[in-house]
Amino acid sequence: MSSWLQIVDTAGAVLLLIGAAICLLGVIGMLRLPDVLSRSHAATKPQSLGMLLVLAGVALRLRSGMDLATLALIAFFQLMTGPVAAHLVARSAYRTGQIDHGELLFDELDEQLTEES
């Protein structure tokens, strides 16, 4: 094995480990944070970055055209659906009264909901 392939494989393994650690931090945040908004933040921000790092590590290890295209599709759909799902969960929690309005710095949704009524 050439030294170039060994460097790329090592970089892929490092990216896998860093991405897995960031995903683990996101899971710990989801378990430890107190309210729905904080948990949804912990569910999307670190998970998206961690998932991208894991996919980049896998891409460095596989190096096949079809595999890279599949990984790119996985990254695209995960980045499109994860934050949208967290936004919808946070919005439904707001509408069902599970959010403490006193702790919000800005409450722009309240203005929109009163205009609709």
Secondary structure, 3 states (H helix, E strand, C coil): CCHHHHHHHHHHHHHHHHHHHHHHHHHHHHHHCCCHHHHHHHHHHHHHHHHHHHHHHHHHHHCCHHHHHHHHHHHHHHHHHHHHHHHHHHHHHHHCCCCCHHHCCCCHHHHHHHHHC
